[in-house]
Amino acid sequence: MNSGSADVVLVYFLGSVGMILLAGGIFFFFITYQKRLLQKQLELNQIRQDQQQEILRNTIQAQEKERKRIAQDLHDEVGAMLSVVKLNVARIEKKSEEEKAKVLASETKTYLDEVITQVRGISRALLPPSLEKLGLFFALEDMANWVNKSEQLKIVCWRSGEQFRFDRKKELALFRIVQELLNNAIKHSGAKVLNINVRFYGKSIAIVVHDNGQGFNMEESLTSGLGLKNLESRAEMIGARFKMSSAPTKGTRAVIYLDGNEG
């Protein structure tokens, strides 16, 4: 092989190696760029998720603050005023000499009793006093008793294990989740019976809420409704796990689990 042919082969070889190195460099740059782009997208998604969580947290805090204010106003002002009105009606009933006036006063007292009961029920729903004083299970049981009085839905509460107290914000969050599940059952499920099973063990708590209503399509709910996402977000905020299952004509079952050993 003469020197000219050797030079051509060498140039061809070097050119091929150069092209391979260039292609490898471009491929490496592309992969690195894609990884960086994906990492930035993940960071952006995390920032958006954190922002959404913060907005939700602030919204819930504002709601709880407003609920507390309204509950106190209902109890301290509206409730007190209704009690005074009831006393005045009782005085009119006692001093009146006309039978019609006595009957009217008696009927008015009955109506006032119903209104006072409703006001107390609303106040308890907004800020359950039994939650702070007695704990989560007793607050759920108290809520169930109030709903049972309406005879619209029968709620059965069960407890296993000894109740223990934990962070008040977490207790309130769990209560609100169950309360929302109950409200949804009343509004949409057509259920006749709803069971609330609360299990305390170790430092953990599990709550199962199950109704015998008409159920719904989970896939449609996930794509079109915000209610389920809000319940999941409420649970995530306190480190709890939330899972719901339902199907048409099969009722709805929700499980909330809070592991006290975590965090």
Sequence and secondary structure as in RCSB ss.txt:
>XXXX:A:sequence
MNSGSADVVLVYFLGSVGMILLAGGIFFFFITYQKRLLQKQLELNQIRQDQQQEILRNTIQAQEKERKRIAQDLH
DEVGAMLSVVKLNVARIEKKSEEEKAKVLASETKTYLDEVITQVRGISRALLPPSLEKLGLFFALEDMANWVNKS
EQLKIVCWRSGEQFRFDRKKELALFRIVQELLNNAIKHSGAKVLNINVRFYGKSIAIVVHDNGQGFNMEESLTSG
LGLKNLESRAEMIGARFKMSSAPTKGTRAVIYLDGNEG
>XXXX:A:secstr
  HHHHHHHHHHHHHHHHHHHHHHHHHHHHHHHHHHHHHHHHHHHHHHHHHHHHHHHHHHHHHHHHHHHHHHHII
IIIHHHHHHHHHHHHHHHHH   HHHHHHHHHHHHHHHHHHHHHHHHHHHHS HHHHHH HHHHHHHHHHHHHHT
TSSEEEEEEES      HHHHHHHHHHHHHHHHHIIIII  SEEEEEEEEETTEEEEEEEE S    HHHHHHH 
SHHHHHHHHHHHTT EEEEEE TTS EEEEEEE TT  
